[in-house]
């Protein structure tokens, strides 16, 4: 009985981890797709969208049920922009991210609330967990 209980516990842990990795992968894919749509919008309109509604993604939620966050730097105060370890902005024109599993976030990636965020950084060269950037 003890062996069976141990195996079930290990199985549940592995399933939970795989489920979380799948959610992260989905958020990365969503952000990559939206980045392409934002780039297309910018080419067609000679400006960035003001919000995700302009690319018809306002109702899209991340795998944890929270809305994605888009910040156009032309209309967002610099204090809200995402920043790296040296407090340098992650991007040059806009931020796009998921607040991750905990649904909380702070502008610097070093904040504990930001570690599970899925971020776009280096102007799209990196999309992934903030803790890995």
Buried (B, 14 or more C-beta within 10 A) or exposed (E): EEEEEEEEEEEEEEEEEEEBEEBBEBBBEBBBEBBEBBEEBBEEEEEBBEEBEBBEBEEEEBBBEBBBBBBBBEEBEEEEBBBBEEEEBBBEEBBBBBBBBBBBBBBBBBBEBBBBBBBBBEEBEBBBBBEEB
